[in-house]
Amino acid sequence: MKLSWKSVRVRLRAPLLTAHGELRERDGFLVRLDEGRGEACPLPWFGTEDAAACARALAAAAEALAPARAPERLDQVKLPAWLDATPAARHAIELAVLDGMAQRAGIPLRRLLHAGAVDEVPVGALLASREPAALAREARAAAAEGFGTLKLKVAHGPLADDLARAAVVRDAAGPGVRLRLDANGGWDEPSALNALRRLARLDVELCEQPSMEVASLRRLRGATPVPIAADESVPRSNGELLDAVDAVVLKPMVLGGLLPALEWARRAREHGLRTLVTTSLDGAVARLGAAQLAAALLAEGPMPDAGLATGRLLASDVCEDPAPPALGRVALSQTPGLGAP
């Protein structure tokens, strides 16, 4: 198999403030493996390698995979074990492998993952505005566009600001729209408990990673009416968080690909947990892969709206988006493979 890649940079329209700081741009790589396409967009503070380590892993993989034959079945997808240490690189290579397999089989990638995969994925909108007036306008516009879930970053400033901003979103969007919070592990346990108690009155769908430690998530679960989801702690866990949370966030880029994410989804279902697929503010190729994954998982039953509408936050992208959200949904084509342009 012949592996090649090129550097890409994805810029945001405006800086996105998180508990880890501002996110302004993403550096990564577009990958081609024979006819398959993939994307590596590292996010080191979330648990992936940095861009330099990613490039080294891609170079090593090109040499290792050169004599290999393209797999014909999912159980034949075997990548070098050392790629596990560089999940973004592994994601790109695995996505390209799966894209090529699905193209050769003449089916969309999602049906390679599950024969009953759906064609449309409900998605939520991530709000990026900081000031209350701008946030209210953004929330009203997203609700008017048909998004049924709005997600707000919290825990990057005073709690009073979080309470005010969340209240603004709830009032602007109305009671029929789900409000999801993402703390990115920015609270310690006492602060998280206090915040969730006070935010619960806003009818919060769930809060992603209110605290970093799994033991804290376990104690927070059920302590307030707000359901708890694991996000940053998922790639750092061997499964001990499955009895500590109500939901698991699946970021294929961070988990090393669609197949590791599928395995996490299986384990979560066995524990009665909800799963939701999100991007890590990736480019269009990786977003499309995440959408194919979500479409496959929806064959097993409903899920919270996927966090796949993040392309609207970007000023530049790795390529044209073949499946932009419309009316709160991403509609996937019947094109064999990933469907990337």
RASUL-V164641 format. One record per residue. N is the residue number from 0. RES is the residue in one small letter. PHI is phi in whole degrees, -180 to 180 (999 if undefined). Layout:
N RES PHI
N RES PHI
This chain:
0 m 999
1 k -102
2 l -110
3 s -138
4 w -157
5 k -142
6 s -74
7 v -139
8 r -132
9 v -111
10 r -107
11 l -84
12 r -64
13 a -147
14 p -58
15 l -100
16 l -89
17 t -129
18 a -65
19 h -97
20 g 116
21 e -81
22 l -114
23 r -112
24 e -156
25 r -131
26 d -105
27 g -162
28 f -145
29 l -93
30 v -119
31 r -128
32 l -125
33 d 54
34 e -90
35 g -85
36 r -116
37 g -151
38 e -143
39 a -117
40 c -134
41 p -63
42 l -139
43 p -56
44 w -68
45 f -95
46 g 124
47 t -89
48 e -72
49 d -87
50 a -63
51 a -66
52 a -66
53 c -62
54 a -62
55 r -64
56 a -66
57 l -64
58 a -63
59 a -66
60 a -67
61 a -59
62 e -71
63 a -69
64 l -91
65 a -53
66 p -85
67 a -79
68 r -92
69 a -65
70 p -70
71 e -109
72 r -134
73 l -60
74 d -72
75 q -98
76 v -77
77 k -127
78 l -102
79 p -54
80 a -61
81 w -68
82 l -68
83 d -61
84 a -78
85 t -129
86 p -61
87 a -67
88 a -64
89 r -62
90 h -56
91 a -61
92 i -69
93 e -63
94 l -61
95 a -65
96 v -61
97 l -67
98 d -60
99 g -62
100 m -59
101 a -67
102 q -61
103 r -67
104 a -82
105 g 76
106 i -131
107 p -61
108 l -56
109 r -61
110 r -82
111 l -71
112 l -80
113 h -157
114 a -61
115 g -97
116 a -56
117 v -85
118 d -106
119 e -130
120 v -122
121 p -67
122 v -131
123 g -105
124 a -110
125 l -90
126 l -87
127 a -117
128 s -67
129 r -103
130 e -74
131 p -55
132 a -64
133 a -66
134 l -64
135 a -63
136 r -63
137 e -65
138 a -65
139 r -64
140 a -64
141 a -64
142 a -64
143 a -67
144 e -72
145 g 107
146 f -72
147 g -90
148 t -134
149 l -119
150 k -114
151 l -126
152 k -76
153 v -132
154 a 70
155 h -117
156 g -169
157 p -60
158 l -60
159 a -58
160 d -68
161 d -60
162 l -62
163 a -67
164 r -67
165 a -64
166 a -65
167 v -62
168 v -64
169 r -61
170 d -66
171 a -71
172 a -81
173 g 93
174 p -71
175 g -84
176 v -103
177 r -76
178 l -110
179 r -116
180 l -111
181 d -135
182 a -93
183 n 51
184 g 69
185 g -82
186 w -102
187 d -80
188 e -62
189 p -61
190 s -66
191 a -63
192 l -62
193 n -62
194 a -64
195 l -67
196 r -61
197 r -79
198 l -83
199 a -59
200 r -65
201 l -88
202 d 58
203 v -81
204 e -63
205 l -168
206 c -122
207 e -82
208 q 44
209 p -64
210 s -141
211 m -79
212 e -77
213 v -61
214 a -61
215 s -67
216 l -59
217 r -62
218 r -74
219 l -73
220 r -62
221 g 86
222 a -77
223 t -138
224 p -72
225 v -85
226 p -63
227 i -110
228 a -119
229 a -91
230 d -133
231 e -57
232 s -79
233 v -63
234 p -68
235 r -91
236 s -107
237 n -96
238 g 118
239 e -67
240 l -80
241 l -66
242 d -108
243 a -116
244 v -137
245 d -98
246 a -151
247 v -126
248 v -91
249 l -109
250 k -109
251 p -55
252 m -61
253 v -79
254 l -86
255 g 93
256 g 137
257 l -72
258 l -69
259 p -61
260 a -66
261 l -61
262 e -66
263 w -62
264 a -63
265 r -61
266 r -65
267 a -63
268 r -61
269 e -62
270 h -97
271 g 73
272 l -95
273 r -79
274 t -126
275 l -140
276 v -99
277 t -136
278 t -91
279 s -115
280 l 57
281 d -88
282 g -79
283 a -64
284 v -66
285 a -68
286 r -61
287 l -65
288 g -62
289 a -64
290 a -67
291 q -63
292 l -63
293 a -60
294 a -64
295 a -70
296 l -68
297 l -67
298 a -65
299 e -90
300 g 140
301 p -66
302 m -137
303 p -58
304 d -53
305 a -74
306 g -91
307 l -116
308 a -95
309 t -80
310 g -61
311 r -68
312 l -89
313 l -98
314 a -89
315 s -141
316 d -142
317 v -77
318 c -170
319 e -63
320 d -80
321 p -80
322 a -142
323 p -70
324 p -68
325 a -145
326 l 56
327 g 75
328 r -141
329 v -108
330 a -98
331 l -97
332 s -78
333 q -93
334 t -60
335 p -59
336 g 88
337 l -70
338 g 88
339 a -76
340 p -72
